[in-house]
Amino acid sequence: MLSSAAMFATWFGSETVFGASSEFLRGGLYGVIEDPFGAALCLLLFGLFFARKLYTMNLLTLGDYFKIRFGKRTELVASVFLAPPYVGYIAAQLVAMGLILNVITGLPVWQGVVGSAVVVTLYTYVGGMWAISLTDFIQSIIIITGLVVLAVILGNKAGGVQAVLAATPPEHFRFLPRPDAREIVAYIAAWSVLGLGSLPSQDVFQRAMSSSSVRTAVWSCYISAGLYLTIAMLPLFISLCTQHLYPEQLAGDTQLALPRMVLTHTPRVVQILFFGSLLSAIMSTTSSAILAPAAIFSENMVKPVLGHRFSDKQFLLLTRLSIVLFSTVATVMACMRSNIYELVGESSILSLVSLFVPLTLGLYWRRASGGGALLSMVTGMVTWIIFEVYETSWPSLVPATLVSLIAMVAGSLLWPQQYEYDQDRTQPVE
């Protein structure tokens, strides 16, 4: 149960409550395919195809997988692509906490961002993964309780669930794309952003690998996927209630619609439950997101180069300093940008176009090689950058992912692995 709660809390953050509810008000269900639906898909796929294989390899970080499967050079390059995307993700969570403190106290957003960063960095620095897992369990209970209470109160005020749904245009619940090639491709891309792009992520990996057994790791993914998709519907329903009861709250930044409504139209007890649950969710997500790149940076980027010069105690200090580094960079970004949904999406896209194909084919294709993995990572990222610079009507991640796949296959055939890879034992055989 602790593992499932930790996995659930990893995902349930600002993009779900602020970002998704805001996008849902603008575009309906079709506008939130990326999250929560894509995020739940990622957890399900990780449990089905990745958790068991990766758990048996006894890895510390996802970068270790690339070292064992493809070699140290690939480990270093993969780590360069693994760590930076977290900066945007951490920034999104800090923006959310800054917005909450702004609504509650009137504190300028940037000051709320800085203060939140200090608090989360401190307990992540001191407690590491154990502190995160323990607080996740408690925070998950607070999250669910707060959202359920608020949904029930607002639903009753609005005349019940049926009344809220009846007052919403049917188009708002459209879930499938129209029979148009571009729209279908964009629809698949929306599912892929988090659904595939977050599979090669250290935070999901470290939560699953922290489980006590393979079975626990796999089932925690399944349970958290179902829990996430269920609980994530609550902010969407609450946003509909807000639109139905208090449409004036939707003026300006719709990301603030829910907190403004709660502060203005609910009793103090509900406010405490809502903001407590929201801050709990975001703090949990932020702490795991800070720890993930810090572990990769110290273990897979610094240690292979300077490992012989440091003791284990010194490497622990290095990891803690890395936590401060990534938190500081993300804080600066959070002070410069404010769209939570975009920040989260961009971070997952970077992982998708560079790491998804090498990770997947490395696990399921015996002939996958380090040369193919390197070519796949670099060409996928370069293709995405080109399509972003020269804007087209097609989602940039689609051609970038296809190029990454083609490069992986071609590179593996041109530069075969120098050792045989035993997929049953998930270890290289010299």
C-alpha positions, 0 to 999 in steps of 0.5 A: 500500500505504501508503494502504491501511494508513493507511485500515485503521489508521484503523478498527482500534482499541480498539472492534475489539479491546476493544469488539467482542470484549466485545460478541461474548462477550455477544451473538455475531455479532448483537451486533457488526453495528455493528463490524466489519461496519458499519465494513467496509461504510463503507469499501466504500461510501466507495470505491464512491460517495464517494472518486472524486467528492470526490477530484476536488474537490481539498479539504482538509477535508470542510467544504470540500465543503459550502462549494463545494457549498452555500455558506459558511454551510452550511460553518460549520454543517456544521463545527459538526456535523463536529468535536464527534463526534470527542471521544467517539471520541478518548475511547474510544481513550484509555480503551482505552490507560488499560485496557491500562496498568492491566492491564500496570503497575497504573497507575490508569486515569485516569493511563494515559489522561492519559499516553497522551493526552500521547504521542499528542498530541505526535507528532500535533502535531509530525508531522501527517498525514505522521507518521500515515501513516508510522507507520500502515504500520509499525503495521499490520504489528505489528497483524496479526503480533501478532493472528495469532500469538496466534490460532494459539497459543490455537487450538492450545491449545484443540484447533484452530479446529473444537474452539473453534467446536464448543464454542460454541452455534450461536445465538452465530453468528446473523447475521440478524434474526428476522422481527420488524419492530422487530428488523429495524429495529434490525438495519438501524440497527446496520449504519447506525451506522458503515456510514453514519454514518462516511461524512461523517467527516474521518478517512476523508476525509483518509486517502483524499484523501492518496492519490497518485491517484483510483485509489489512493484508491478501491482503498485503500478496497476493500483496507482494507475487506477487510483490516479485516473479515478481521483484525477476525475475529481478536479475535473468535476469540481471545475465543472461545478465552479463553472456552473455555480461561480462563472465569475471565478473563471475570469483571468488565469483559469489555473486559479479558478479552483483555489479562488472559488474555494477561498471565496465560497467554502467554509474554513474547514473545507478550505483547510482540507482543499489547500492542505491536500493540494499542497501535500500533493504538489510537495510530494511530486516536487520532492521526488522530481528533485531527487530523481535528476540529482541521483542521475547526475551524481551516479551516472554522470559524475561517478563514472568519471570521478568515482575513484576519487570519492568515498561513499560518504562524499558521493552522498554529499554530492547527491545532496548538493545536486538536489540543491542545484536542480532545485535552484535552476528550477526555481529560476525557471518557475519565476520566468514561466507560469503555464503549468501544463506546458512545463510538464508536457515539454519535460516528458516530450524530451524524454520521449524523443530521446530515451523511449526507443532505446529503453524499450528496444533494449529490453525487448530486442536482443540485437539492440546495440550501444551504437544504435542507442546513441544514434537514436537519442541524438537524432531523435532530439535533433529532429524534435528541435528542427521541427520545433524551430520550423513550425509545422501543423504536425506535432514535433514529437511524432517525426522525432520519435519515428526518426529515433526508432529508425535510427535505433534499428539502423544503428544496431544493425550497422554497429552490433553490440560487442557482447551477447546480451542475455535477456533472461538474466538481464546482464551482458555476457562477455 
